[in-house]
Amino acid sequence: MRLLKTPWKSEFLSLVNESERKIRITSPFIKENICNDILKTKKECTNIELITSFKLMNLYSGALDIKGIGALINNNTTVKNYSSLHAKIYIFDDKKAIITSSNLTNGGLVNNFEYGVLIKEKDVVYEIINDFETLFNDVNTGTIKNTDIDTVQKILAQIQNSEKKEFPHFSLESESDLVLTNVKNISNSLNGWQKEVFLSADKIDKQVFDLNDMYFYENEFSRIYPKNKNIKDKIRQQLQVLRDLSLIEFLGNGIYKKLWKHYE
């Protein structure tokens, strides 16, 4: 075991280049230039699995670069979303692991004072891998697809081009996770079931809600989609879609959080 302190970008990229089989990463915040550096440095045969916090505010504030995520997905990286993620873990093959305060950003790798440990002990590395795999396959961990990237980019463009109100400025790694916006800035980029479930969730007069709050609108969905006989199943499915579009956070046990908020 060895201590790691910033700057450690060169060592990080060396470990990326040394990896022969798989790189596993958890990082809530990710910048496009670091994604590009990884893709240029890694071996063609090496796969990447990434877990991040794909929240609308993270994307809007720039803490998480959607173009970087898109570049990874287009290069066969499996990207997953666990909204409550805070851990920063980097695993190289089954040989080495880093646990650190560093996000996958210039700040995390170069500029900030960050601190971590490089671990080579086989038993400890395997335990970290097991924890990663458990989170990677968790029911509340969604898979981000190219279609999700396209839709979220449309939503962000609607928000950023809004003339209704000047948006507050947030620091790169802001703790706030709610985007203040007019609901039309989001709904205009949605369609079909995803739009109807989003609009119904928006009607709920609390930020955190449960399935029963959504089931209240079951009759309304039945009126819109009279041929669908599995309305509750469809609602749950579409909440997963909204999670993967960075709009909903799963809190567990049928509890959800809206990641947007109306102007006061």
C-alpha positions in Angstrom: 0.0 0.0 0.0 1.3 3.4 -0.9 0.0 7.0 -0.4 -1.0 9.0 -3.5 -1.2 12.8 -3.5 -1.9 15.3 -6.3 -0.7 15.8 -8.9 -1.0 12.1 -9.9 -2.4 12.3 -13.4 0.8 10.8 -15.0 0.7 7.9 -12.7 -3.1 7.4 -13.3 -2.5 7.3 -17.1 0.4 4.9 -16.7 -1.8 2.5 -14.8 -4.5 2.9 -17.5 -1.9 2.0 -20.2 -0.6 -1.0 -18.2 -4.1 -2.5 -17.8 -4.5 -5.5 -20.1 -8.1 -6.6 -19.5 -10.4 -4.2 -17.5 -10.5 -0.8 -15.8 -13.2 -0.1 -13.3 -14.0 3.4 -12.1 -16.4 5.1 -9.8 -16.4 8.9 -10.0 -19.3 11.3 -9.6 -17.7 14.1 -11.5 -15.9 13.6 -14.9 -14.4 16.0 -17.4 -14.3 15.4 -21.2 -10.5 16.0 -21.6 -9.7 13.3 -19.0 -12.1 10.9 -20.9 -10.2 11.6 -24.1 -6.8 11.1 -22.3 -8.0 7.7 -21.1 -9.3 6.6 -24.6 -6.0 7.7 -26.1 -3.9 5.9 -23.5 -5.6 2.6 -22.9 -4.9 -0.5 -24.9 -7.5 -1.4 -27.5 -8.2 -4.7 -25.8 -8.9 -3.2 -22.4 -12.5 -2.7 -21.4 -13.8 0.1 -19.2 -16.7 -0.1 -16.7 -17.7 3.3 -15.2 -20.2 4.3 -12.5 -21.0 7.9 -12.1 -23.7 10.2 -10.7 -25.8 11.1 -13.8 -27.8 13.9 -12.2 -29.2 16.8 -14.1 -27.5 19.4 -11.8 -24.1 17.6 -12.2 -24.5 17.9 -16.0 -25.9 21.4 -16.0 -23.2 22.8 -13.7 -20.4 21.2 -15.8 -19.2 18.9 -13.0 -20.0 16.0 -15.2 -19.3 16.5 -18.9 -22.0 14.8 -21.1 -19.7 14.9 -24.1 -17.1 13.0 -22.2 -19.7 10.4 -21.1 -20.8 10.1 -24.7 -17.3 9.6 -26.0 -16.8 6.8 -23.5 -20.0 5.1 -24.5 -19.1 5.5 -28.2 -15.9 3.6 -27.4 -17.6 0.6 -25.9 -17.4 1.8 -22.3 -20.3 0.5 -20.1 -21.4 3.6 -18.2 -23.8 3.2 -15.3 -25.7 5.7 -13.1 -25.9 5.5 -9.3 -27.2 8.9 -8.3 -26.1 8.7 -4.7 -22.5 7.9 -5.6 -19.8 9.8 -3.7 -16.9 7.2 -3.7 -13.9 7.6 -6.0 -12.4 4.2 -6.8 -10.1 3.2 -9.6 -9.3 -0.5 -10.3 -6.8 -1.7 -12.8 -7.2 -5.3 -14.0 -7.5 -7.4 -10.8 -4.1 -6.2 -9.6 -4.2 -2.7 -8.3 -6.8 -0.4 -6.8 -6.9 3.3 -5.8 -9.2 4.7 -3.2 -9.0 8.5 -3.2 -10.8 11.8 -2.8 -10.0 12.6 -6.4 -12.7 12.8 -9.1 -11.9 12.2 -12.7 -11.3 15.9 -13.4 -8.3 18.2 -13.7 -9.0 19.3 -10.1 -8.9 15.7 -8.9 -5.8 14.6 -10.8 -3.8 17.8 -10.9 -4.9 21.0 -9.2 -6.7 20.3 -5.9 -5.0 18.8 -2.8 -6.3 15.3 -3.0 -5.3 12.2 -1.0 -5.6 8.5 -1.6 -4.0 5.1 -1.4 -2.7 2.7 -4.1 -3.4 -0.8 -3.0 -1.7 -3.9 -4.4 -2.6 -6.5 -1.7 -4.6 -9.2 -3.6 -7.2 -9.8 -0.9 -8.0 -6.2 -0.5 -8.2 -5.6 -4.2 -10.6 -8.5 -4.6 -12.8 -7.1 -1.9 -12.9 -3.7 -3.6 -13.7 -5.4 -6.9 -16.6 -7.3 -5.2 -18.0 -4.1 -3.8 -17.7 -2.4 -7.3 -19.5 -5.4 -8.9 -22.3 -5.3 -6.3 -22.9 -1.6 -7.0 -22.5 -2.1 -10.7 -25.3 -4.7 -10.7 -27.5 -3.1 -8.1 -31.2 -2.8 -9.1 -30.9 1.0 -8.5 -28.0 1.4 -10.9 -29.1 2.3 -14.4 -27.3 1.9 -17.7 -26.7 5.1 -19.7 -27.3 4.7 -23.4 -26.6 6.8 -26.4 -30.3 7.6 -26.7 -30.2 8.9 -23.1 -27.3 11.1 -24.0 -29.2 12.6 -27.0 -32.3 13.3 -24.9 -30.4 14.9 -22.0 -28.5 17.1 -24.4 -31.8 18.4 -25.7 -33.0 19.0 -22.2 -29.8 20.9 -21.3 -30.1 23.0 -24.4 -33.7 23.9 -23.5 -32.6 24.9 -20.0 -29.5 26.9 -21.1 -31.4 28.7 -23.8 -34.3 29.7 -21.5 -35.0 33.4 -21.4 -37.5 33.1 -18.4 -34.9 33.7 -15.7 -31.2 34.0 -15.2 -29.9 30.8 -13.6 -27.9 30.8 -10.4 -24.2 29.9 -10.8 -22.9 26.9 -9.0 -19.4 25.9 -8.2 -18.0 22.9 -10.2 -18.6 20.5 -7.4 -21.7 22.0 -5.9 -23.6 20.0 -3.2 -26.9 21.3 -4.7 -28.6 18.7 -6.9 -31.7 20.5 -8.0 -32.0 22.5 -11.2 -34.4 25.4 -11.1 -36.3 25.6 -14.3 -39.6 25.9 -16.1 -41.0 22.4 -16.5 -41.5 22.9 -20.3 -37.7 23.2 -20.7 -37.6 19.5 -19.8 -41.0 18.1 -21.1 -40.4 19.6 -24.6 -37.5 17.1 -25.0 -39.6 14.0 -23.9 -42.3 12.1 -25.6 -44.9 9.3 -25.1 -44.9 7.5 -21.7 -41.7 9.2 -20.5 -43.3 12.6 -20.9 -46.6 11.6 -19.3 -44.9 10.1 -16.2 -42.6 13.1 -15.9 -45.5 15.5 -16.0 -47.4 13.5 -13.4 -44.3 13.4 -11.1 -44.1 17.2 -11.6 -47.7 17.5 -10.3 -46.7 15.9 -7.0 -46.4 18.7 -4.4 -43.2 17.4 -2.8 -39.7 16.8 -3.9 -39.4 13.3 -2.5 -42.3 11.0 -3.4 -43.2 7.3 -3.4 -44.9 4.9 -5.8 -48.3 5.5 -4.2 -48.0 9.2 -5.2 -47.5 8.1 -8.8 -50.3 5.4 -8.7 -52.7 8.3 -7.9 -52.5 9.1 -11.6 -53.3 5.5 -12.7 -56.7 6.3 -14.1 -55.3 9.3 -16.0 -52.7 7.0 -17.7 -55.5 4.5 -18.4 -57.4 7.2 -20.2 -54.4 8.2 -22.3 -53.4 4.6 -23.0 -56.6 2.5 -22.8 -55.0 -0.6 -24.4 -52.4 -0.9 -21.7 -53.5 -3.3 -18.9 -50.3 -3.0 -16.8 -50.3 0.6 -15.9 -48.4 0.3 -12.6 -45.7 -1.8 -14.2 -45.3 0.8 -16.9 -45.1 3.6 -14.4 -42.2 1.8 -12.6 -40.5 1.2 -15.9 -40.7 4.8 -16.9 -39.4 6.0 -13.6 -36.3 4.0 -14.5 -36.2 5.8 -17.8 -36.4 9.1 -16.1 -33.6 8.0 -13.7 -31.4 7.2 -16.8 -32.3 10.6 -18.2 -30.8 12.3 -15.1 -34.2 13.5 -13.9 -35.0 11.2 -11.0 -32.9 9.8 -8.2 -33.8 6.4 -6.7 -33.6 6.5 -2.9 -34.6 2.9 -2.4 -37.7 1.1 -1.2 -39.9 2.8 -3.7 -38.8 6.3 -2.8 -37.8 8.8 -5.5 -36.5 12.3 -5.7 -37.2 14.8 -8.4 -34.0 16.5 -9.6 -35.7 19.6 -10.9 -37.5 22.4 -9.1 -39.8 25.2 -10.3 -38.9 28.8 -10.0 -40.3 30.3 -6.8 
